[in-house]
Each structure stands twice: as structure tokens, then as C-alpha cells.
Amino acid sequence: MDDSIDDAYFLWLGAKVADLPAVAVQWDVLRELHGTEFAWLVVGDDNRAMDGIELRTYFCNEVGACPHPIWMGMGCSILELLIAFAMRCEFQTDIPVKDWFWMFMENLGIKASVNSHGFIPMAIQDILHVFIWRMYEYSGNGGGLFPLRDPTQDQRQLELWYQFNDYIVENHLP
């Protein structure tokens, strides 16, 4: 696999959500997210993973090069998942991708774990572990993307798309 293509892809992803010029710690967090594979547990979340993987095709079309098929077939990273999902959320609400992405960071608890001095990678990994394995609360609080005040069903059992819809309704977002 060509590391220069992978690096270019990472920068391409980061440019969609990072404040430019971004501080180094922001890029470090993005790299941590990109280095962690998303595992879906609930039927339907496989679609979110495929959305993330599909970003690679958009990248290849933009740069006019396509890396090795093994690279194209790798699992979806958390960064890819969150950016692709933020794009879907933007389409549904007109709230920009970057705003959705950083809302995800806040809801997951990652934003609170980062300051201008840096972050502890294990703390981010612990947060991602809770998210991936759905170890958050019934309401989605404590590590879900879409925490609710008054859930009607267990958010841990719901695919992310339906969690998003419940969040939109509860928060009266456009």
C-alpha cells in the first residue's frame, strides 16, 4: 500500500472537519479516530460503515488515483464513519458537516478529553470502546452519538440512523 496516498486521504478527510489552520492536537485526535476501526453490532449500522468506506471512492475520484484494492477493502475507521454520518446529517438538517462532527465529539466525550496541551490516547480509546461496543446508557448518554433526555427505547439497541432521528425530534433541529 502506498503511504503517500493514505496520508493524502487522511488530510483530505481532516480538511472536511478540522479548523484550518488546525492546531496539532486536533490532527492528533483525528489520527486516533482514523486508526480505530468501527465495528457494527446492530443491523443497519453496516450501512453507516459502508458510507464511511465510500468516502474512499470520492477521494479517488477527486485525486484521479486509486490505491491498491486491499486499501479500498479495509474496514471503516471511526473517522470515516463520523464524517460520512455528519454528511448525511447535514443533508437532513442543513447543519454543516463540521458542526455535526464536533457535536459528535462533544456527545462522545472526546472534546472534553482534549485541551491545548494534548490528550491521552488511552482516554480516547476508552471513549471509543464505549461507543463501539455500545456500553453507554439506555438514553445514549455517557458515550453515544445522540444522547436523549427522554428516550422511548434503548438507544444501545437502535441503529445509529434511528438514534439520529430521535435526537432530531427531541432537540427540534431543522
PyMOL commands that set and color helices and strands:
alter all, ss='L'
color gray80, all
select helices_A, chain A and resi 3-17+24-34+45-63+69-72+78-93+97-108+111-113+121-132+155-157+160-171
alter helices_A, ss='H'
color red, helices_A
deselect
rebuild
show_as cartoon
